[in-house]
Amino acid sequence: MVWFWQRSPITIGARRALFARIFKPAKTAMQSGKGQTGAWQLEYEPESPLRVDPLMGYTSSSDMRQQIRLEFDSREEAVAYAERHRIPYRVTEAHDSAPKLQSYSDNFRFNRSQPWTH
């Protein structure tokens, strides 16, 4: 579920302010635990697309807001911060994963769907 909130667009100089995303990050595929996934984050959506440097092939952007990532203990704190600073935001609700319960002995049971091999 995604919620949108926006007052009239705020303009800074000649550029329009973009949405900020408020979300709870999922654990990465490289993690087995759930460390550092409890905090809600606020980050800005990219204002301009990435450019490829013709000489070296590096990607770069002139958007400095892309480097800002704020962490909050709860969703309500992140929303209050965005409203207090008049930042248009979009909230993406967190998806909780269902734990997969399996015992070690199930790897060796007789009626496995696939035979156990090395």
C-alpha positions as CSV (number, residue, x, y, z in Angstrom):
1,M,0.0,0.0,0.0
2,V,1.4,3.4,-1.0
3,W,0.2,6.7,0.5
4,F,0.7,10.0,-1.1
5,W,0.7,13.4,0.4
6,Q,1.5,16.7,-1.3
7,R,0.7,20.3,-0.8
8,S,1.3,22.7,-3.6
9,P,4.7,22.0,-5.1
10,I,7.5,23.9,-3.5
11,T,9.9,25.5,-5.9
12,I,13.6,26.1,-5.0
13,G,15.1,28.4,-7.5
14,A,14.0,27.2,-10.9
15,R,13.7,23.5,-9.8
16,R,10.6,21.9,-8.4
17,A,10.9,19.9,-5.2
18,L,10.4,16.2,-5.7
19,F,8.9,13.5,-3.5
20,A,10.7,12.0,-0.6
21,R,10.2,8.3,-0.1
22,I,9.5,7.0,3.5
23,F,10.1,3.3,3.8
24,K,11.3,0.5,6.0
25,P,14.2,-1.2,4.2
26,A,14.2,-5.0,3.7
27,K,17.2,-7.1,4.6
28,T,19.6,-7.6,1.8
29,A,20.2,-11.0,0.2
30,M,23.7,-11.0,1.7
31,Q,22.3,-10.9,5.3
32,S,21.0,-13.9,7.2
33,G,19.8,-11.8,10.2
34,K,17.6,-8.7,10.4
35,G,20.2,-6.3,11.7
36,Q,19.7,-2.6,10.8
37,T,16.3,-3.1,9.2
38,G,14.1,-1.8,12.0
39,A,14.5,1.9,11.3
40,W,12.3,3.8,8.8
41,Q,14.2,5.9,6.2
42,L,13.4,9.1,4.4
43,E,15.3,9.6,1.1
44,Y,14.6,11.8,-1.9
45,E,13.7,10.4,-5.3
46,P,16.2,11.3,-8.0
47,E,15.6,14.8,-9.5
48,S,17.6,14.1,-12.7
49,P,18.7,10.9,-14.4
50,L,22.2,9.6,-14.1
51,R,24.7,10.7,-16.8
52,V,27.4,8.6,-18.2
53,D,30.8,10.3,-18.6
54,P,31.9,9.8,-22.2
55,L,35.6,9.5,-21.4
56,M,35.7,7.2,-18.4
57,G,32.2,5.7,-18.4
58,Y,31.4,6.7,-14.8
59,T,27.9,7.6,-13.9
60,S,27.2,10.9,-12.2
61,S,24.4,13.2,-11.2
62,S,24.1,16.8,-10.3
63,D,21.3,16.0,-7.8
64,M,22.8,16.5,-4.3
65,R,19.7,15.4,-2.5
66,Q,20.2,11.9,-3.7
67,Q,23.0,11.6,-1.0
68,I,20.6,12.4,1.9
69,R,19.2,9.5,3.8
70,L,17.6,10.1,7.2
71,E,16.6,7.4,9.7
72,F,13.7,7.4,12.1
73,D,12.6,5.0,14.8
74,S,9.0,5.0,13.6
75,R,6.9,5.8,10.6
76,E,5.1,8.5,12.5
77,E,8.3,10.3,13.2
78,A,9.3,10.3,9.6
79,V,5.9,11.6,8.5
80,A,6.0,14.3,11.1
81,Y,9.5,15.4,10.0
82,A,8.3,15.6,6.3
83,E,5.2,17.6,7.2
84,R,7.2,19.9,9.6
85,H,9.6,20.8,6.8
86,R,6.9,20.8,4.1
87,I,8.5,18.0,2.1
88,P,6.1,16.2,-0.2
89,Y,6.4,12.5,0.6
90,R,5.2,9.0,-0.3
91,V,5.0,6.3,2.3
92,T,5.6,2.7,1.3
93,E,4.4,0.2,4.0
94,A,6.7,-2.5,5.2
95,H,6.2,-6.1,4.1
96,D,6.8,-8.6,6.9
97,S,8.1,-11.9,5.7
98,A,6.6,-15.1,7.0
99,P,9.2,-17.3,8.7
100,K,9.9,-20.6,7.0
101,L,10.1,-23.2,9.7
102,Q,12.0,-26.3,8.8
103,S,14.1,-28.7,10.9
104,Y,17.5,-30.0,9.9
105,S,16.3,-33.6,9.9
106,D,13.8,-32.8,7.1
107,N,16.8,-32.7,4.7
108,F,17.2,-36.5,5.2
109,R,13.7,-37.7,5.5
110,F,12.6,-40.7,3.5
111,N,9.7,-39.1,1.5
112,R,11.5,-36.0,0.3
113,S,10.2,-34.5,-3.0
114,Q,13.8,-34.5,-4.4
115,P,16.5,-37.0,-3.4
116,W,19.3,-35.7,-1.2
117,T,22.6,-35.7,-3.0
118,H,26.1,-34.2,-2.5
